[in-house]
Amino acid sequence: MKKELLSKISSGVIIMTLALFITSCSNDDGNVFDTPDDTDQENPDDDTLEDVATLVFNEGDPSNDIVVAEASGEAGGEVEGRVIFTSTNTTQRRMYITQNVGGTGDMPFNNFDLDSDDLKKATKADGSIDLDGATKKEIDFTFSLPVPDIDNGEIVYSFWTTTGKGDFRDPTKRLALGVGTITVTVGNGTNPTAEVRSFSDVKLYAPAQDGNTESFFSFLNEEVYRIDEGPEFRAFWDFGYYYTTDAYFASTATYDDSFGYPVEGLKPGEDEENADTETLNETYFELSTLTSSGFDNITLSSELDFIVKSDYQTTGKLVVGDVIEFVDNYGKKGLIKIKEINPGYDNDDYIVFDVKIQP
């Protein structure tokens, strides 16, 4: 079981395709963003605040904070959003941004203009903005926020900074300043009835000890992950697949113990950022009484409300046709339908399944 296996799996990670442009420029020190003037931080121009949807957080004097801003947009267009974050005692190391279109759930908003060498330096691998140099205390950024092509609804952009590696699904993780939201209204601003998010034909492979197989899945962005892709993506991993005498899923938090053979890279090394406070996602599973057709008939988020969080972070042995209920680390409820199992623990052995989860 402990033998090292060769991987056939590619390590590409598909990132969201929304484009975001940062209008600030690089300063002489090589920072992507200009360091704002102290007076601008303390007394931002009132006319600018009225013209542009602006968020203000001032750790030293929160009396004039603006935590919510609004704007009107047209489908296919864009609006400007400004964020002014000033810290005194706290060091801001990263900025996280999410986008929620029409109530479909918060998604990472992080696909900068990667053709720019400067912008490449400004983003961490997980898609957060690296607040290097003098920007760690004072931030004044203006963004062009795209308005997706919808007839009616709200697009909610959320902004916060962290003292280290954060989590797109948990703003409280190492929170520095925020969370602030800019809500863009399109049409009458009414979101449609929330539907489930559906992922089809997800394929995970039996794990290799060195972590070079796509054995883990993320509910956040529907992607499969290799463990050796690095610590930046640990908060993305929700559960993994393994095979002993049968097929199983286990939450990331209990994977090593459940599998019985530690996989390299799953837990942080001593020299990693925030290694002493790193956490792994917990997902809770239970075999459902729903049939395969019952799974197929689920379309609305509310139809998953019946699911109750179990006590088990490892499934029983999986067979084709099983429907598994789950509650993820962030309280989202969902179902997994097992479609195919190629039994075994070699690198070309796998499981295929569909997922439905609340947005």
C-alpha positions in Angstrom: 0.0 0.0 0.0 2.8 2.4 0.8 4.5 1.9 -2.6 5.1 5.1 -4.5 3.0 5.3 -7.7 3.5 7.3 -10.9 0.9 9.9 -11.6 -1.0 10.2 -14.9 -2.7 13.2 -13.8 -2.1 16.8 -14.9 -1.7 19.5 -12.3 -3.5 22.3 -14.0 -5.9 24.4 -11.9 -8.6 26.2 -13.8 -9.3 29.6 -12.4 -12.5 31.7 -12.9 -12.6 33.6 -16.2 -13.9 36.9 -15.0 -11.5 39.8 -15.6 -10.7 42.4 -13.0 -8.4 45.4 -13.7 -6.6 47.4 -11.0 -6.3 51.0 -11.9 -3.4 51.9 -9.5 0.2 52.0 -10.8 3.5 50.7 -9.6 5.7 52.9 -7.5 9.5 53.3 -7.6 9.9 50.5 -5.1 8.4 48.0 -7.4 5.0 47.7 -5.6 2.1 47.2 -7.8 0.0 49.7 -6.0 0.9 53.3 -5.2 1.2 54.0 -1.5 -1.6 56.5 -0.8 -0.9 59.8 1.0 -1.6 59.7 4.7 -4.0 62.7 4.5 -6.0 60.9 1.8 -6.4 58.0 4.2 -7.6 60.1 7.1 -9.8 62.4 5.1 -10.9 60.8 1.8 -12.3 63.3 -0.7 -16.1 63.5 -0.1 -16.9 64.1 -3.7 -15.0 61.0 -4.7 -16.8 59.0 -2.1 -20.1 60.2 -3.6 -19.2 59.5 -7.2 -17.6 56.1 -6.7 -18.9 53.2 -4.6 -16.4 53.4 -1.7 -15.6 51.3 1.3 -13.6 52.8 4.3 -12.1 51.0 7.2 -9.9 52.8 9.6 -8.6 50.7 12.5 -7.4 53.7 14.5 -10.7 55.7 14.1 -13.6 53.7 12.9 -16.1 56.5 13.4 -16.2 57.3 9.7 -16.1 53.7 8.4 -18.2 52.8 5.4 -18.8 49.1 5.4 -21.5 49.0 2.7 -21.7 50.8 -0.6 -24.1 50.6 -3.6 -24.0 51.2 -7.3 -26.2 50.8 -10.3 -24.9 48.9 -13.3 -25.9 47.7 -16.8 -25.5 44.2 -17.9 -22.2 43.7 -19.7 -20.8 47.0 -18.4 -18.7 47.8 -15.3 -18.7 50.1 -12.3 -15.9 51.6 -10.3 -15.3 50.5 -6.7 -12.8 52.0 -4.3 -11.5 50.5 -1.1 -9.6 52.5 1.6 -8.3 50.4 4.4 -6.0 52.0 7.1 -4.5 49.9 9.9 -2.5 51.1 12.9 -1.5 48.0 14.9 -2.5 45.3 12.4 -0.3 44.3 9.5 -2.4 43.7 6.4 -0.7 41.1 4.2 -3.3 40.0 1.8 -6.6 41.2 0.3 -9.4 38.8 -0.6 -12.3 39.7 -3.0 -15.4 37.6 -3.8 -18.2 38.1 -6.2 -21.8 36.8 -5.8 -23.9 37.1 -8.9 -27.7 36.9 -8.4 -27.4 35.0 -5.1 -25.5 32.1 -6.7 -22.9 32.1 -3.9 -19.6 33.9 -3.2 -16.9 33.0 -5.6 -13.2 34.1 -5.6 -12.8 37.2 -7.7 -9.1 37.0 -8.6 -8.3 36.8 -12.3 -6.2 39.8 -12.8 -4.5 40.7 -16.1 -1.9 37.9 -16.0 -0.1 39.3 -19.0 1.3 42.0 -16.8 4.5 41.1 -15.0 3.7 43.6 -12.2 0.3 42.1 -11.6 1.8 38.6 -11.5 3.9 39.8 -8.6 0.8 41.2 -6.9 -1.2 37.9 -6.6 -0.7 34.9 -4.4 -1.2 31.5 -5.9 -4.7 31.3 -4.2 -5.8 34.5 -6.0 -5.5 36.9 -3.1 -3.7 40.2 -3.5 -0.2 40.4 -2.0 0.0 43.6 0.0 3.7 44.0 -0.3 5.9 46.9 1.0 4.3 50.0 2.4 0.8 49.0 1.4 0.6 46.7 4.4 -0.7 49.6 6.6 -2.4 51.9 4.1 -4.5 50.8 1.1 -6.4 52.9 -1.4 -7.3 50.9 -4.5 -9.8 51.5 -7.2 -11.2 48.6 -9.2 -13.2 48.2 -12.3 -15.9 45.8 -11.3 -17.6 44.0 -14.2 -21.4 43.6 -14.4 -22.3 40.1 -15.7 -24.9 39.8 -18.4 -28.1 39.4 -16.3 -31.5 41.1 -16.7 -32.3 41.6 -13.0 -30.5 41.0 -9.7 -27.6 42.0 -7.5 -23.9 41.5 -7.8 -22.2 41.7 -4.4 -18.5 42.2 -4.2 -16.9 41.6 -0.7 -13.5 42.9 0.3 -11.3 42.1 3.3 -7.7 42.0 4.3 -5.9 39.3 6.4 -2.8 39.0 8.5 -1.7 35.9 6.6 -3.1 33.2 4.4 -6.9 33.5 4.4 -9.9 31.6 3.1 -12.3 32.8 0.4 -15.1 31.0 2.2 -14.3 32.2 5.7 -13.5 35.9 6.0 -12.9 35.5 9.7 -9.7 33.4 9.1 -6.8 35.7 10.0 -9.0 38.8 9.4 -7.3 42.1 9.5 -9.9 44.7 8.3 -13.3 44.3 6.7 -15.6 42.7 5.5 -17.0 45.5 3.3 -19.4 45.0 0.5 -20.2 46.8 -2.7 -23.6 45.8 -4.1 -24.3 46.5 -7.8 -28.0 46.5 -8.8 -29.1 45.5 -12.3 -32.7 46.0 -13.5 -35.1 45.7 -10.6 -32.5 44.1 -8.4 -34.5 41.0 -7.7 -32.4 37.8 -7.7 -34.0 34.7 -9.2 -34.9 31.7 -7.0 -31.7 30.1 -5.8 -30.9 26.9 -7.7 -28.4 24.2 -6.6 -24.9 24.3 -8.1 -24.3 21.1 -10.0 -21.1 19.4 -11.0 -21.1 16.4 -13.3 -18.6 13.6 -13.9 -16.0 14.6 -11.3 -13.1 12.1 -11.4 -10.8 11.4 -8.5 -7.9 9.0 -8.5 -6.5 6.7 -5.9 -3.8 8.6 -3.9 -0.1 8.3 -4.3 2.0 8.6 -1.1 3.9 11.6 -2.5 0.7 13.5 -3.2 1.0 13.7 -7.0 -2.4 12.4 -7.9 -5.7 14.4 -8.3 -7.3 12.8 -5.3 -9.1 15.8 -3.7 -12.1 17.9 -4.6 -13.2 21.5 -3.9 -16.9 22.5 -3.6 -15.7 26.1 -4.0 -14.7 26.0 -7.6 -15.6 22.5 -8.8 -11.9 21.6 -9.3 -9.9 18.5 -8.5 -6.5 19.0 -6.8 -3.2 17.3 -6.4 -1.9 17.6 -2.8 1.6 18.5 -3.9 0.3 21.6 -5.7 1.1 23.5 -2.5 -0.1 25.1 0.7 -1.8 28.0 -1.0 -4.7 25.7 -2.0 -5.2 23.9 1.3 -8.4 25.9 2.1 -9.8 24.8 -1.2 -9.7 21.1 -0.4 -13.0 19.7 1.0 -12.6 15.9 0.8 -10.4 13.2 -0.8 -10.8 9.8 -2.3 -8.9 6.7 -1.3 -9.2 2.9 -1.9 -8.1 0.1 0.4 -10.3 -3.0 0.0 -13.1 -0.7 -1.0 -13.7 2.9 -2.1 -14.1 5.7 0.4 -14.4 9.5 0.8 -12.9 11.3 3.8 -12.8 14.9 4.8 -9.5 16.7 4.4 -9.2 17.0 8.2 -9.4 13.2 8.8 -8.0 12.0 5.5 -4.6 10.7 6.8 -6.2 9.0 9.8 -9.0 7.4 7.7 -6.7 6.2 4.9 -4.0 5.1 7.3 -1.1 6.1 5.1 -0.1 9.7 5.4 0.1 11.6 2.2 2.9 14.1 1.8 1.8 17.8 1.6 -1.5 17.3 3.2 -0.4 18.9 6.5 1.8 22.0 6.7 5.5 21.9 7.0 7.2 23.8 9.8 8.6 26.5 7.5 5.2 27.3 5.8 3.3 30.5 6.4 0.9 30.2 9.4 1.9 26.6 9.8 1.2 26.6 13.6 -2.4 27.8 13.1 -3.3 25.9 9.8 -6.6 24.1 9.7 -8.0 21.6 7.3 -11.6 21.4 6.1 -14.2 19.1 7.7 -16.9 17.6 5.7 -19.6 15.3 7.2 -21.1 12.4 5.2 -24.1 10.1 5.5 -25.7 7.5 3.1 -29.0 9.0 1.8 -32.3 7.2 1.4 -32.7 9.1 -1.9 -32.4 7.1 -5.1 -30.4 8.1 -8.2 -33.6 9.5 -9.8 -34.3 11.4 -6.6 -30.9 13.0 -6.9 -31.5 13.9 -10.5 -34.8 15.7 -9.6 -33.2 18.1 -7.1 -33.0 21.6 -8.7 -33.6 24.2 -6.0 -31.3 25.1 -3.0 -34.3 24.8 -0.6 -34.7 21.1 -1.7 -31.5 20.3 0.2 -32.6 21.9 3.5 -33.7 18.4 4.8 -30.1 17.3 5.1 -28.8 17.1 8.7 -25.1 17.2 9.6 -23.9 13.8 10.6 -21.1 12.8 13.0 -19.0 11.1 10.3 -16.2 12.6 8.3 -15.6 9.4 6.4 -18.2 7.6 4.3 -18.9 3.9 4.5 -17.7 1.8 1.5 -19.0 3.3 -1.7 -20.8 1.5 -4.5 -22.2 2.7 -7.8 -25.7 4.1 -7.3 -25.1 5.4 -3.8 -26.3 8.9 -3.0 -24.4 10.5 -0.1 -25.6 13.4 1.9 -23.0 15.9 3.1 -22.6 19.2 5.0 -19.3 21.0 4.3 -17.0 23.0 6.5 -19.0 26.2 5.8 -22.5 24.8 6.5 -23.5 24.2 2.8 -25.6 21.1 2.3 -25.4 18.8 -0.7 -25.6 15.4 -2.3 -23.1 13.2 -4.1 -24.1 10.4 -6.6 -21.6 7.7 -7.3 -21.6 6.9 -11.0 -18.5 4.7 -11.6 -15.7 3.0 -9.7 -12.6 1.5 -11.2 -11.5 -0.4 -8.1 -7.9 -0.5 -6.9 -5.2 1.7 -5.5 -3.0 2.2 -8.5 -2.8 5.7 -10.0 -5.1 4.8 -12.9 -7.8 3.6 -10.6 -10.6 6.1 -10.0 -14.1 7.1 -8.9 -16.6 9.2 -10.9 -19.5 11.1 -9.3 -21.9 14.0 -9.6 -22.5 16.7 -7.0 -25.4 19.1 -6.1 -24.7 21.7 -3.4 -26.4 24.8 -2.1 -24.9 28.1 -3.5 
